[in-house]
Amino acid sequence: MSDPEQLAAAKAEPAHFTALSSPSATSPSSIAGSAGAELGRQLRLWLARWRFYEQSSLPWNRARIHWHFMRSEAFVRWPVHGNVLSALQEGRLTVGRHTLFEPGVWITAPGAAEVRIGEGVFLNLSVMIASLSLVEIGDHCMLANGCFVSDASHRYEDPDLPITWQGFESRGPTRIGANCWLGAHVVVTSGVSIGERCVIGANSVVTKDIEPYTVAAGAPARPIRRLPGAPTGPR
């Protein structure tokens, strides 16, 4: 191959191939340094995720959560998930006296979101409360295993954006009145108000307001009958 041909061939080589062909790029120290930098980046990312997702399980945070519940005369059984501690410390999660969290309860209230839980409330195994703005649960409510209560839902309309990046939307606060019983795996959606002394059947999805003293069930939940003691005056 002539000199001009060699020069043309060298110019045609991809830049990354030329770089990898240089002695410095292939030296053991260079390779080790690059691998170490990548490992460090991955480790920092993993630690950030671990600190966020496991924040409630850290011994000192666990003690702080128990302290807040003790001061509220309530009790929490482990594990508890979500940003419970930060919400308690900032006054965005309030828990009334004699309330009990069974294992696996998950509270998520990012930013300025609030969760207000009244007195004597019983949240059974794996209940999740997700607040974008405000979720309220009145006094002496019972939420059975696996219930989900939220004031928000995922956006999904943009076909060009991954659904996990589209954020949330809300129809307003979600409220559950006092003395309500929600059966296992009930879902209460954004902007819904459930009146006092309601019973919601297991596996129901509540998408509209429920009048006080009502038994409702289904997906979507519909009233079945009125409970004794319901007000008889104009509604």
C-alpha positions in Angstrom: 0.0 0.0 0.0 1.4 3.4 -1.0 1.9 6.3 1.5 -1.2 8.2 0.2 -3.3 5.0 0.5 -2.0 4.4 4.0 -2.9 8.0 5.0 -6.4 7.7 3.5 -7.0 4.4 5.3 -5.9 6.0 8.6 -8.3 8.9 8.1 -11.1 6.4 7.4 -10.7 4.5 10.7 -13.3 5.2 13.3 -12.2 7.6 16.0 -13.0 5.1 18.8 -10.9 2.4 17.1 -7.9 4.8 16.8 -8.3 5.7 20.5 -8.5 2.1 21.6 -5.4 1.3 19.5 -3.3 3.8 21.4 -1.0 2.4 24.1 -2.4 4.7 26.8 -6.0 3.6 26.1 -5.3 -0.1 26.5 -2.9 0.1 29.4 -4.0 -1.8 32.6 -4.1 1.3 34.7 -6.4 3.1 32.2 -8.8 0.2 32.0 -8.8 -0.2 35.8 -9.4 3.5 36.3 -12.3 3.5 33.9 -13.8 0.5 35.5 -13.4 2.0 39.0 -15.1 5.2 37.9 -18.1 3.3 36.5 -18.3 1.1 39.7 -18.2 4.2 41.8 -21.0 5.8 39.8 -23.1 2.7 40.1 -22.5 2.4 43.8 -23.5 6.0 44.4 -26.7 5.5 42.5 -27.5 2.3 44.4 -26.8 4.0 47.7 -29.1 6.9 46.9 -31.9 4.5 46.0 -31.2 2.4 49.1 -31.4 5.4 51.4 -34.7 6.5 49.8 -36.5 3.2 49.6 -35.2 1.8 52.9 -35.2 5.0 54.9 -37.9 3.7 57.4 -35.9 0.5 58.1 -32.7 2.3 59.3 -32.4 1.8 63.1 -32.2 5.5 64.0 -35.2 6.3 61.7 -37.2 3.4 63.0 -36.6 4.7 66.6 -37.7 8.2 65.5 -40.9 6.9 63.9 -41.7 5.0 67.1 -41.1 8.2 69.1 -43.6 10.1 67.0 -46.2 7.4 67.4 -45.6 7.2 71.1 -46.2 10.9 71.4 -49.4 10.5 69.4 -50.5 7.6 71.7 -50.6 5.4 68.6 -48.7 2.4 67.6 -47.0 1.1 64.4 -45.9 -2.5 63.7 -42.9 -3.2 61.5 -42.2 -3.0 58.6 -43.7 0.3 57.6 -42.9 1.8 54.2 -42.7 5.1 52.4 -41.6 8.6 53.6 -43.3 8.2 56.9 -40.6 9.9 59.0 -40.2 13.0 56.9 -43.9 13.4 56.7 -44.2 13.1 60.5 -41.4 15.5 61.2 -42.8 18.1 58.8 -46.4 17.8 60.2 -47.7 16.5 56.9 -48.7 13.1 58.4 -50.9 13.3 61.5 -52.0 10.2 63.3 -54.7 10.2 66.0 -54.7 8.5 69.4 -55.1 4.7 69.6 -54.5 4.3 65.9 -52.7 1.1 64.8 -50.6 0.4 61.7 -50.3 -3.3 61.1 -47.2 -4.6 59.2 -46.7 -3.6 55.7 -48.6 -0.3 55.8 -47.2 2.1 53.1 -47.6 5.9 53.4 -46.4 8.1 50.5 -46.7 11.8 50.7 -44.1 13.6 48.6 -43.4 17.4 48.6 -46.2 19.3 50.4 -48.7 16.4 50.3 -50.7 15.6 53.5 -52.2 12.5 55.1 -54.5 13.0 58.1 -55.6 9.9 60.0 -58.0 10.2 62.9 -58.3 8.5 66.3 -58.8 4.8 66.7 -58.1 4.0 63.1 -57.0 0.4 62.2 -54.9 0.0 59.1 -54.5 -3.7 58.4 -51.8 -5.6 56.6 -50.4 -3.9 53.4 -52.7 -0.9 53.4 -51.3 1.8 51.1 -52.2 5.5 51.3 -50.8 7.7 48.5 -51.3 11.4 48.7 -50.5 14.0 46.0 -52.2 16.8 47.9 -54.5 15.5 50.7 -56.0 12.2 51.9 -58.1 12.2 55.1 -59.4 9.2 57.1 -61.8 9.9 59.9 -62.0 8.5 63.4 -62.5 4.8 64.1 -62.2 3.6 60.5 -61.1 0.1 59.7 -59.3 -0.6 56.4 -58.8 -4.3 55.8 -55.8 -6.0 54.1 -54.5 -4.6 50.9 -56.7 -1.4 50.7 -55.5 1.4 48.5 -56.5 5.0 49.0 -55.2 7.9 46.9 -56.1 11.4 45.7 -54.2 10.9 42.4 -53.8 8.7 39.4 -51.1 8.2 36.8 -51.2 10.1 33.5 -50.9 7.9 30.4 -52.1 9.9 27.4 -48.8 10.9 25.8 -47.9 8.1 23.4 -44.3 9.4 23.0 -43.4 9.3 26.7 -42.8 6.3 28.9 -45.8 6.0 31.2 -43.5 6.0 34.3 -42.4 9.6 33.3 -45.8 11.1 32.8 -46.5 12.0 36.4 -49.8 12.2 38.2 -53.1 14.0 38.1 -55.7 14.6 40.8 -59.5 15.3 40.9 -59.1 16.7 44.4 -58.7 15.5 48.0 -59.9 12.0 48.9 -61.8 11.8 52.2 -63.2 8.9 54.2 -65.6 9.8 57.0 -65.6 8.5 60.6 -66.7 5.0 61.5 -66.2 3.4 58.0 -65.3 -0.1 57.3 -63.5 -0.9 54.0 -63.3 -4.6 53.2 -60.2 -6.3 51.8 -58.5 -4.8 48.7 -60.9 -1.9 48.4 -59.6 0.9 46.1 -60.6 4.5 46.8 -59.8 6.8 43.9 -59.0 10.5 43.5 -61.4 13.2 44.5 -63.9 10.7 46.2 -65.6 11.4 49.5 -67.1 8.5 51.5 -69.5 9.6 54.1 -69.5 8.6 57.8 -70.6 5.1 58.8 -70.2 3.5 55.4 -69.3 -0.1 54.6 -67.6 -0.9 51.3 -67.5 -4.5 50.2 -64.3 -6.3 49.5 -62.6 -5.8 46.1 -64.7 -2.7 45.4 -63.4 0.3 43.4 -64.9 3.6 44.7 -64.9 6.1 41.9 -67.8 8.4 43.0 -68.9 9.9 46.3 -70.8 7.5 48.7 -73.5 9.0 51.0 -73.2 8.5 54.7 -74.7 5.4 56.3 -74.5 3.4 53.0 -73.4 -0.1 52.2 -71.8 -0.1 48.7 -69.9 -2.7 46.7 -68.7 -3.4 43.1 -66.3 -2.1 40.5 -67.3 0.6 40.3 -68.9 0.7 43.8 -72.7 1.3 43.8 -75.0 1.7 46.9 -76.7 -1.5 48.0 -78.7 -0.3 51.0 -78.9 2.3 53.8 -77.7 1.5 57.3 -79.9 1.9 60.4 -79.5 5.3 62.1 -79.2 7.2 58.8 -80.5 10.7 59.0 -84.1 10.9 57.7 -84.1 14.6 56.9 -83.4 16.3 53.5 -80.0 15.4 52.1 
